[in-house]
Amino acid sequence: MAEKGVVVQKEKAGNGKQAVNKGHCVTCEHHAPKGHGTMAVPPAYSDLGKSAKDIFNKGFGYGILKLDVKTKAQSGVEFATSGSNNTDTGKSGGHLETKYKVSDLGLNFTQKWNTDNTLTTEITIEDQLAKGLKLSLDTSFVPNTGKKSAKLKSGYKRDFVNMGCDLDFDMAGPTVHGAAVLGYEGWLAGYQLAFDTAKSKLTQNNFALGYKAGDFQLHTSVNDSTEFGGSIYQKVNSNLETAVQLAWTAGSNNTRFGIGAKYLLDKDASLSAKVDNACLVGVGYTQTLRPGVKLTLSGLIDGKNVNGGGHKVGMGFELEA
């Protein structure tokens, strides 16, 4: 009995020790600087306001009939084929893309050919020279004309910062593209520029400011001091997402705006709708018929001329294996 009592006392002492450790962790978190444990990499400049953009862009493909096929070989090579037809012009186009990854070396090889007879190749290395550093070489070649181009891309991201610099080579002189986004406690600030070395001229000068919370995002931008824009995104609940976009051009009294929403009917189907100040109403329906098979139907209605025609419809079909 005495030995059993000793064991019980030891167990209690051990539990008490654990309680002290747990309490210490709680105290550490309580006294940690604000934002401790919630550090995150901000998005790239091109992805600022992306959630609102997706509400207005994804699920809509009116005026186009499109087929996408994606497959993956046992060797790890990924193939993507896409074909489309514009119902307004009757023009058809497509592309074939292959992608291969060497995970051990952090290398990605991508080759693409389209019906305009343009060949592009991209080689990317990521997280090898430094954590968060990505380097890419993107080249293109047009056999018919012999035209060649190349672009060297670099990007670096870590907590609180995401930056990139691209060098677009040209015979007259390269063009430098740069962008940086800083983020802290949900607030985002970004700057984007393009500098033409041949003309020694700044050809792009953009600013952006935003705020991102769990279910709410706000984004504003100023492009070349003439184009002003903003968007608001909110996830109302697990099934409903809404967004509002505004745009205004200096020297014009016309303010462009739109309202969009996406509603999940069930786990396999969603309905998207949007309307702008020109009374153009877009509707899209996406249905996953089975794993790897997705159908998208969309339409555009001119609210100012409902009886006059000119409305557009579109259909997309995606296969993935």
LINHUUR-V367367 format. One line per field, one symbol per residue. ss: DSSP state (H for helix, E for strand, L for the rest). phi: phi as a letter, one per 30 degrees, with the letter a starting at -180 (. if undefined). psi: psi as a letter, one per 30 degrees, with the letter a starting at -180 (. if undefined). A space follows every 50 residues. Layout:
ss=???
phi=???
psi=???
//
This chain:
ss=LHHHHHHHHHHHHHHHHHHHHHHHHHHHHHHLLLLLLLLLLLLLHHHLLH HHHHHHHLLLLLLEEEEEEEEELLLLLEEEEEEEEELLLLLEEEEEEEEE EELLLLEEEEEEEELLLEEEEEEEEELLLLLLEEEEEEEEEELLLLEEEE EEEEEEEELLEEEEEEEEELLLLLEEEEEEEEEELLEEEEEEEEEELLLL EEEEEEEEEEEELLLEEEEEEEELLLEEEEEEEEELLLLEEEEEEEEEEL LLLLEEEEEEEEEEEELLEEEEEEEELLLEEEEEEEEEEELLEEEEEEEE EELLLLLLLLLEEEEEEEEEL
phi=.dddddddddddddddddddddddddddddcdedjdibdbddddedcdid ddddddcdibadibcbbbbbbbdddjdccbbbbbbdddcidcaaabbbbb ccddcicbcbbbbbddiccbbbcbbbicdadjcbbbbcbbbcedcidbab bccbbbbaeibbbabcccdbddldcccbaabcbahjdbbbbbbbbdddch bdcbbbbbbabbcdbbbbbbbbchibccbaabbbcdadcbbbabbbabce ibccccbabbabbddadcbbbcbabbddicccbbbbbddaejbbcbbbab cdddbdddiidbbabbbcbbb
psi=eeeeeeeeeeeeeeeeeeeeeeeeeeeeeegllkfkfgklklllefgkge eeeeefekgkhkgkkkkkkklklfffkkkkkkklkjfefgkllllkkkkk kjeefgkkkkkkklfghkkkkkkkkkgeekkfkkkkjjllkjeefgkllk kkkkkkkakfkjllkkjjklefklkkklkkkkkjhfkkklkklkkjfefh kjfkjklkklkjaegkkkklljjggekklllkkkjeaffkkllkkkkkkk gkgjkkllkllkkjeaffklkkklkafggkkkkkkkkjelkfjkkkkllk kjffheffaglkllkkkkkk.
//
